[in-house]
Amino acid sequence: MPKKTRQEKIIAQYRQKIKLLQNNPKLVKPIFQENITVQEDEKKEKPQVIEKETEQDIETKKYFISDFKKSLFVISLIIALEIGLYFATMIK
């Protein structure tokens, strides 16, 4: 007997779910249109919360900027050294 394809497996899962729902009507939860509209209204009415920067956030930004500047300086020195070595080997 050949193996089931992916679609056949999905169809089999749906059949099992339908059988379970038919045997146990308590599992079926009705969805009302009112619940959906209430959820949409709640999403619209939420005010935007503006977060204030704490002292710790300010300090981390300062450290990040100072570390970033140092990294750029070191990278530029390394690149300049590589260019210098390249031209030094070209002259010889």
N, C-alpha and C positions, 0 to 999 in steps of 0.2 A: 504494500500500500504506500503511495507517495506521501511525502511530508506535507504538512499544511503550509500554505503560503501565509504571508503576513496578514493579508486581508481576511483570510479564513479564520485566523486566530482572533482578530478583532471582532469579527462577526460572532464567533463562539463566546467571547467575553460578554457581548451585548445580550446574547440569548440567556446566559447565566444570570445577568443582572435583571432581566425581565422576569425570569422565573422567580427569583428572590422577591422582587417587588410584588408579583402577583400572589405569592404565598403569604407575605407579610405586609399588609396594607399600612401598618404602623410606621414602616420605614419611609413611606412616601410623605414628603413634606411639601405642603402646598405653598406656592409662591404667589403672593398677591401683588398687584400692580402698585398698591399704596406703599408697600415697603420700598419698592424701587424708587418711587418719587421722593420719599422722605430722605433716602440716602443721598440722592442728587442734590436736594435742598441743603442738607447738612454740609456737603462739600462746598457749595457756593457761599455759604454764610460764614465759613471759618475765616477769621481775620488773619492777616499775615503777621507773623511774629518776627520782630526785629531783634536779633541777638546783639547784645552789647559785647564788645571785646573786653576780655578780662586781662588782668595784668600778666597772667601766664601766657596768653596768646600774643601779647605785645612783645614779651621777652623772647618767645620762640621766633617771632618774625625778625627781631633784631639779630639773633644768633644766625638765622638762616641767611640773612643779607650779608652779614660779615663773613660767614663761611663761604658763601657764593663768590664774594669778591676775592677771597684768598684763593679759591679754586681756579678762578679765571686767571689770576696772576700767575699761578704755578703752571697752568696749561700753556699760557702764552710764553713763559720762559722755556718750557720744554720744546715748544714748536720753534722758537727762535734758535735754540741750541741745535735742533735737527737741521734747520735750514743752514745754519753756520757750518755744521759738519759736512753737509752735502756740498756746499761751495768750496770748503777746504779740501775735500777729496777731489773735486773737479780741477782745482788749480794744480795739484801735484801731477 
